Amino acid sequence: MSRIILLVLVCLLTPGCLPKNAFAPPPYNYERWVKPGADKITTWKDMLDCNYAEPFLGGRRIEGGDRTFEQVAGSMICMEQLGYAYRTGSRTKEVCRQSGWKATEACISGKDIPTPDSQRRLSGGYCKKYPESRACIP
């Protein structure tokens, strides 16, 4: 009986010790990109212009296969060049200063960094699949 009471007390008191969003799903990828004055549709468009496959799940998957780590790094640097910062938790940090990205060709030599292109966005897989999306309006 005392074990049950102890278990109930632990269950009632523990939630106050957890971080605010401990069980919340991770944010969509576009929510990690922050830029003063940019709304979510502008962020979606800029991500697609920078050769992201889509603005929601991180951009690694595309029709016909996966994007390489190098391609993702290039897209992230493209977003930084547009004035965005990538937020991880409560901090923002430049892509090429993060340990996992430092060794990419995009960070070392600037190779394969896409130039923002609205034609790429409008003719890409995301806008072909979801032509009614607000991100696919010219």
VEXPAKOL-471255 format. One record per residue: x, y, z of N, C-alpha, C in turn; residue number from 1; residue in one letter. Coordinates in Angstrom, 3 decimals, always signed. Each point is the difference from the previous one (the first is absolute). Layout:
<rs>
(r (X,Y,Z),(X,Y,Z),(X,Y,Z),NUM,'A') ...
</rs>
This chain:
<rs>
(r (+0.814,-1.189,+0.000),(-0.814,+1.189,+0.000),(+0.865,+1.264,+0.000),1,'M') (r (+1.057,+0.010,+0.795),(+0.871,+1.169,+0.050),(+0.726,+0.204,-1.330),2,'S') (r (+0.278,-1.083,-0.730),(+0.637,+0.128,-1.313),(-0.937,+0.690,-0.990),3,'R') (r (-1.267,-0.323,+0.078),(-0.983,+0.612,-0.896),(-0.108,+1.495,+0.292),4,'I') (r (-0.034,+0.360,+1.253),(-0.078,+1.416,+0.388),(+1.260,+0.735,-0.469),5,'I') (r (+1.150,-0.620,+0.175),(+1.252,+0.597,-0.443),(+0.008,+0.180,-1.521),6,'L') (r (-0.460,-0.999,-0.723),(-0.069,+0.083,-1.458),(-0.937,+1.116,-0.443),7,'L') (r (-1.133,+0.123,+0.632),(-0.952,+1.059,-0.330),(+0.623,+1.370,+0.278),8,'V') (r (+0.668,+0.157,+1.105),(+0.647,+1.275,+0.328),(+1.082,+0.353,-1.015),9,'L') (r (+0.793,-0.977,-0.380),(+1.049,+0.249,-1.001),(-0.624,+0.426,-1.317),10,'V') (r (-1.046,-0.675,-0.429),(-0.676,+0.342,-1.253),(-0.619,+1.397,+0.048),11,'C') (r (-0.499,+0.409,+1.140),(-0.619,+1.317,+0.126),(+1.030,+1.116,+0.084),12,'L') (r (+1.141,-0.265,+0.607),(+1.006,+1.039,+0.202),(+0.996,+0.107,-1.153),13,'L') (r (+0.247,-1.069,-0.725),(+1.002,-0.006,-1.064),(-0.284,+0.981,-1.128),14,'T') (r (-1.228,+0.145,-0.495),(-0.215,+0.923,-1.121),(+0.498,+1.419,+0.269),15,'P') (r (-0.002,+0.447,+1.218),(+0.506,+1.325,+0.323),(+1.505,+0.116,-0.167),16,'G') (r (+0.691,-1.128,-0.049),(+1.451,-0.005,-0.148),(+0.449,-0.118,-1.448),17,'C') (r (-0.910,-0.324,-0.881),(+0.346,-0.191,-1.402),(+0.038,+1.334,-0.729),18,'L') (r (+0.794,+0.093,-1.061),(-0.001,+1.218,-0.819),(-1.386,+0.244,-0.585),19,'P') (r (-0.244,+1.237,-0.356),(-1.319,+0.440,-0.464),(-0.560,-0.882,-1.120),20,'K') (r (+0.790,-0.299,-1.004),(-0.472,-0.771,-1.148),(+0.664,-1.364,-0.078),21,'N') (r (+0.140,-0.670,+1.118),(+0.725,-1.265,+0.044),(-0.585,-1.062,-0.924),22,'A') (r (-1.300,-0.014,-0.157),(-0.622,-1.031,-0.821),(-0.589,+0.555,-1.298),23,'F') (r (+0.358,+1.209,-0.335),(-0.490,+0.605,-1.236),(+0.755,-0.596,-1.190),24,'A') (r (-0.645,-0.105,-1.156),(+0.710,-0.492,-1.176),(+1.057,+1.018,-0.417),25,'P') (r (+1.023,-0.434,-0.727),(+1.011,+0.958,-0.447),(-0.622,+1.005,-0.968),26,'P') (r (+0.558,+1.193,-0.073),(-0.574,+1.005,-0.904),(+0.225,-0.383,-1.459),27,'P') (r (-0.875,+0.514,-0.859),(+0.224,-0.154,-1.439),(+1.296,+0.718,-0.347),28,'Y') (r (+0.614,-0.398,-1.096),(+1.278,+0.586,-0.382),(-0.116,+1.511,-0.233),29,'N') (r (-1.079,+0.444,-0.647),(-0.133,+1.435,-0.260),(-0.093,+0.811,+1.291),30,'Y') (r (-0.446,-0.620,+1.087),(-0.100,+0.709,+1.278),(+1.370,+0.226,+0.636),31,'E') (r (+0.989,-0.715,-0.446),(+1.365,+0.172,+0.523),(+0.724,+1.171,-0.672),32,'R') (r (-0.449,+0.366,-1.194),(+0.616,+1.123,-0.702),(-0.679,+1.288,+0.432),33,'W') (r (+0.780,+0.931,+0.531),(-0.550,+1.273,+0.473),(+0.671,+1.165,-0.727),34,'V') (r (-0.843,+0.965,-0.347),(+0.485,+1.215,-0.652),(-0.973,+1.104,+0.366),35,'K') (r (+0.491,+1.124,+0.498),(-0.904,+1.087,+0.358),(-0.884,+0.401,-1.182),36,'P') (r (-1.295,+0.033,+0.245),(-0.941,+0.433,-1.025),(-0.465,-1.087,-0.958),37,'G') (r (+0.575,-1.188,+0.067),(-0.393,-1.072,-0.921),(-1.125,-0.830,+0.620),38,'A') (r (-1.108,-0.121,-0.719),(-1.085,-0.862,+0.472),(+0.244,-1.422,-0.495),39,'D') (r (-0.877,-0.925,+0.383),(+0.260,-1.398,-0.330),(-0.067,-0.260,-1.503),40,'K') (r (-0.852,+0.686,-0.733),(-0.090,-0.227,-1.445),(+1.271,+0.479,-0.688),41,'I') (r (+0.518,+1.141,+0.419),(+1.265,+0.497,-0.555),(+1.122,-0.992,+0.290),42,'T') (r (+0.013,-0.546,+1.203),(+1.016,-0.986,+0.366),(-0.140,-1.248,-0.859),43,'T') (r (-1.227,-0.474,-0.210),(-0.217,-1.171,-0.872),(+0.555,+0.274,-1.390),44,'W') (r (-0.350,+1.166,-0.551),(+0.447,+0.341,-1.354),(+1.527,+0.066,-0.072),45,'K') (r (+0.609,+0.646,+0.989),(+1.457,+0.116,-0.004),(+0.662,-1.370,+0.120),46,'D') (r (-0.570,-0.884,+0.813),(+0.567,-1.343,+0.125),(-0.064,-0.742,-1.338),47,'M') (r (-1.140,+0.076,-0.666),(-0.136,-0.669,-1.296),(+0.897,+0.656,-1.051),48,'L') (r (+0.154,+1.328,+0.066),(+0.916,+0.704,-0.909),(+1.442,-0.450,+0.214),49,'D') (r (+0.331,-0.380,+1.240),(+1.356,-0.449,+0.339),(+0.174,-1.511,-0.175),50,'C') (r (-0.916,-0.611,-0.721),(+0.101,-1.409,-0.372),(-0.319,-0.977,+1.123),51,'N') (r (-0.771,+0.434,+1.001),(-0.544,-0.959,+0.958),(-1.051,-0.808,-0.734),52,'Y') (r (-0.148,-1.268,+0.347),(-1.010,-0.846,-0.633),(-1.401,+0.412,+0.439),53,'A') (r (-0.153,+0.409,+1.238),(-1.268,+0.466,+0.558),(+0.293,+0.736,+1.303),54,'E') (r (-0.927,+0.834,+0.483),(+0.299,+0.824,+1.171),(-0.297,-0.621,+1.362),55,'P') (r (-0.461,-1.231,+0.041),(-0.494,-0.525,+1.262),(+0.923,-0.983,+0.720),56,'F') (r (+0.482,-1.010,-0.668),(+0.651,-1.108,+0.690),(+1.514,-0.048,-0.105),57,'L') (r (+0.642,+1.048,-0.375),(+1.448,+0.015,+0.013),(+0.659,-0.050,-1.353),58,'G') (r (-0.731,-0.403,-1.009),(+0.530,+0.099,-1.349),(+0.946,-1.091,-0.441),59,'G') (r (+0.162,-1.075,+0.759),(+0.898,-1.076,-0.431),(-0.647,-0.894,-1.051),60,'R') (r (-1.325,-0.169,+0.068),(-0.688,-0.895,-0.921),(-0.515,+0.776,-1.209),61,'R') (r (+0.214,-0.557,-1.173),(-0.574,+0.545,-1.218),(-0.521,-1.167,-0.827),62,'I') (r (-0.823,+0.319,-0.981),(-0.491,-1.068,-0.868),(+1.193,-0.628,-0.720),63,'E') (r (+0.055,-1.309,+0.029),(+1.070,-0.703,-0.687),(+1.222,-0.246,+0.863),64,'G') (r (-0.003,+0.397,+1.268),(+1.149,-0.273,+0.856),(+0.232,+1.057,+1.057),65,'G') (r (+1.150,-0.079,+0.613),(+0.368,+0.944,+1.056),(+0.948,+1.059,-0.549),66,'D') (r (-0.074,+1.191,+0.591),(+1.006,+1.028,-0.297),(+1.233,-0.336,+0.804),67,'R') (r (+1.150,+0.376,-0.499),(+1.237,-0.264,+0.727),(+0.153,+1.013,+1.127),68,'T') (r (+0.869,-0.343,+0.933),(+0.335,+0.895,+1.097),(+0.536,+1.319,-0.560),69,'F') (r (+0.800,-0.082,-1.067),(+0.567,+1.192,-0.651),(-1.098,+0.907,-0.560),70,'E') (r (-1.013,-0.599,-0.609),(-1.092,+0.793,-0.565),(-0.789,+0.704,+1.098),71,'Q') (r (-0.215,-0.684,+1.094),(-0.715,+0.617,+1.127),(+0.835,+1.150,+0.562),72,'V') (r (+1.304,-0.206,+0.150),(+0.885,+1.059,+0.496),(-0.055,+1.216,-0.926),73,'A') (r (+0.033,-0.235,-1.306),(-0.081,+1.094,-0.964),(-1.298,+0.779,+0.130),74,'G') (r (-1.110,-0.706,+0.187),(-1.295,+0.667,+0.170),(-0.025,+0.828,+1.279),75,'S') (r (+0.611,-0.517,+1.061),(+0.030,+0.737,+1.265),(+0.841,+1.270,-0.127),76,'M') (r (+1.118,-0.088,-0.679),(+0.850,+1.183,-0.200),(-0.724,+1.018,-0.872),77,'I') (r (-0.725,-0.470,-1.005),(-0.807,+0.883,-0.843),(-0.995,+0.785,+0.855),78,'C') (r (-0.643,-0.676,+0.931),(-0.954,+0.680,+0.893),(+0.706,+1.052,+0.856),79,'M') (r (+1.192,-0.318,+0.490),(+0.758,+0.986,+0.783),(+0.349,+1.211,-0.849),80,'E') (r (+0.318,-0.225,-1.272),(+0.333,+1.114,-0.885),(-1.215,+0.891,-0.259),81,'Q') (r (-1.198,-0.538,+0.192),(-1.227,+0.801,-0.128),(-0.340,+0.740,+1.294),82,'L') (r (+0.818,-0.187,+1.036),(-0.211,+0.722,+1.254),(-0.664,-0.798,+1.104),83,'G') (r (-0.178,-1.295,-0.198),(-0.621,-0.848,+1.020),(+1.051,-0.532,+0.965),84,'Y') (r (-0.462,-0.356,+1.184),(+0.839,-0.677,+0.987),(-0.712,-1.295,+0.377),85,'A') (r (+0.771,-1.062,+0.174),(-0.569,-1.304,+0.346),(-0.012,-0.132,+1.512),86,'Y') (r (-1.181,-0.197,+0.548),(-0.174,-0.067,+1.445),(-0.040,-1.453,+0.457),87,'R') (r (+0.833,-0.307,+0.984),(-0.021,-1.306,+0.644),(-0.289,+0.260,+1.468),88,'T') (r (-1.172,-0.398,+0.453),(-0.408,+0.323,+1.366),(-0.198,+1.501,+0.112),89,'G') (r (+0.699,+0.627,+0.923),(-0.134,+1.445,+0.173),(+1.167,+0.763,-0.623),90,'S') (r (+0.929,-0.729,-0.652),(+1.183,+0.647,-0.583),(-0.032,-0.055,-1.520),91,'R') (r (+0.689,+0.935,-0.615),(+0.245,-0.073,-1.437),(+1.501,-0.083,-0.199),92,'T') (r (+0.393,-0.709,-1.027),(+1.421,-0.183,-0.269),(+0.198,-0.164,-1.499),93,'K') (r (+1.073,+0.577,-0.527),(+0.288,-0.146,-1.414),(+0.235,-1.468,-0.330),94,'E') (r (-0.500,-0.409,-1.143),(+0.093,-1.402,-0.415),(+1.444,-0.482,+0.015),95,'V') (r (+0.903,+0.736,-0.591),(+1.385,-0.456,-0.132),(+0.796,+0.070,+1.306),96,'C') (r (-0.598,+0.496,+1.059),(+0.649,-0.015,+1.310),(-0.468,-1.180,+0.843),97,'R') (r (-0.968,-0.757,-0.504),(-0.494,-1.171,+0.718),(+0.850,-1.209,-0.375),98,'Q') (r (+0.339,-0.789,+0.991),(+0.953,-1.088,-0.197),(-0.397,-0.971,-1.105),99,'S') (r (-1.257,-0.311,-0.150),(-0.407,-0.959,-1.020),(+0.105,+0.521,-1.421),100,'G') (r (+0.046,+1.298,-0.163),(-0.025,+0.592,-1.338),(+1.356,+0.564,-0.437),101,'W') (r (+0.926,+0.215,+0.930),(+1.286,+0.656,-0.305),(+0.763,-0.660,-1.143),102,'K') (r (-0.066,-1.308,-0.088),(+0.819,-0.728,-0.971),(-0.654,-0.128,-1.373),103,'A') (r (-1.179,+0.576,-0.196),(-0.638,-0.117,-1.316),(+0.706,+0.884,-1.013),104,'T') (r (-0.032,-0.422,-1.255),(+0.611,+0.782,-1.081),(-0.628,+1.382,-0.083),105,'E') (r (-1.302,+0.081,+0.262),(-0.689,+1.289,-0.060),(+0.597,+0.980,+1.007),106,'A') (r (+0.385,-0.493,+1.188),(+0.596,+0.875,+1.013),(+1.480,+0.268,-0.282),107,'C') (r (+0.702,-0.983,-0.496),(+1.439,+0.154,-0.228),(+0.280,+0.879,-1.212),108,'I') (r (-0.622,-0.313,-1.134),(+0.345,+0.698,-1.236),(-1.133,+0.840,-0.584),109,'S') (r (-1.189,-0.117,+0.564),(-1.137,+0.726,-0.561),(-0.580,-0.694,-1.215),110,'G') (r (+0.392,-1.243,-0.226),(-0.453,-0.759,-1.157),(-1.447,-0.457,+0.200),111,'K') (r (-0.769,+0.012,-1.086),(-1.374,-0.514,-0.014),(-0.969,+0.754,+0.900),112,'D') (r (+0.204,+1.291,+0.171),(-0.974,+0.817,+0.725),(-0.948,+0.568,-1.054),113,'I') (r (-1.282,-0.383,+0.060),(-0.919,+0.479,-1.035),(-0.279,+1.498,+0.116),114,'P') (r (-0.245,+0.603,-1.129),(-0.445,+1.391,-0.041),(-1.526,-0.037,+0.066),115,'T') (r (-0.616,+0.832,+0.835),(-1.468,-0.019,+0.073),(-0.614,+0.200,-1.386),116,'P') (r (-0.969,-0.857,-0.335),(-0.592,+0.023,-1.324),(-1.485,-0.361,+0.091),117,'D') (r (-0.865,+0.966,-0.303),(-1.440,-0.257,+0.097),(-0.457,-1.000,-1.056),118,'S') (r (+0.685,-0.079,-1.141),(-0.360,-0.990,-1.014),(+0.247,-1.415,+0.523),119,'Q') (r (+1.055,-0.180,+0.779),(+0.284,-1.302,+0.609),(-1.153,-0.383,+0.923),120,'R') (r (-0.449,+0.974,+0.780),(-1.104,-0.239,+0.930),(-1.264,-0.389,-0.751),121,'R') (r (-0.370,+0.788,-1.006),(-1.262,-0.208,-0.700),(-0.011,-1.273,-0.840),122,'L') (r (+1.160,-0.426,-0.482),(+0.057,-1.214,-0.823),(+0.466,-1.218,+0.786),123,'S') (r (+0.261,+0.171,+1.303),(+0.495,-1.087,+0.824),(-1.083,-0.983,+0.412),124,'G') (r (+0.429,-1.082,+0.618),(-0.896,-1.079,+0.406),(-1.089,+0.428,+0.955),125,'G') (r (+0.310,+0.874,+0.947),(-1.002,+0.433,+0.979),(-1.154,+0.725,-0.688),126,'Y') (r (+0.320,+0.949,-0.874),(-1.056,+0.768,-0.671),(-0.731,-0.825,-1.058),127,'C') (r (+0.646,-1.021,-0.525),(-0.709,-0.907,-0.906),(-1.006,-0.839,+0.786),128,'K') (r (+0.396,-0.417,+1.192),(-0.873,-0.834,+0.826),(-1.096,+0.819,+0.673),129,'K') (r (+0.331,+1.237,+0.396),(-0.953,+0.866,+0.711),(-0.119,+1.356,-0.702),130,'Y') (r (-0.546,+0.027,-1.215),(-0.053,+1.268,-0.746),(-0.869,+1.071,+0.654),131,'P') (r (-0.891,-0.398,+0.906),(-0.873,+0.963,+0.667),(+0.644,+0.606,+1.253),132,'E') (r (+1.184,-0.478,+0.367),(+0.691,+0.518,+1.189),(+0.314,+1.487,-0.190),133,'S') (r (-0.110,+0.751,+1.068),(+0.327,+1.433,-0.067),(+1.464,+0.232,-0.345),134,'R') (r (+0.845,-1.001,+0.266),(+1.409,+0.126,-0.353),(+0.211,-0.112,-1.507),135,'A') (r (-0.993,-0.499,-0.718),(+0.138,-0.219,-1.441),(-0.662,+1.087,-0.826),136,'C') (r (-0.369,+1.066,+0.635),(-0.543,+1.159,-0.707),(+1.166,+0.866,-0.416),137,'I') (r (+0.096,+0.335,-1.300),(+1.166,+0.797,-0.457),(+0.196,+1.299,+0.667),138,'P') 
</rs>
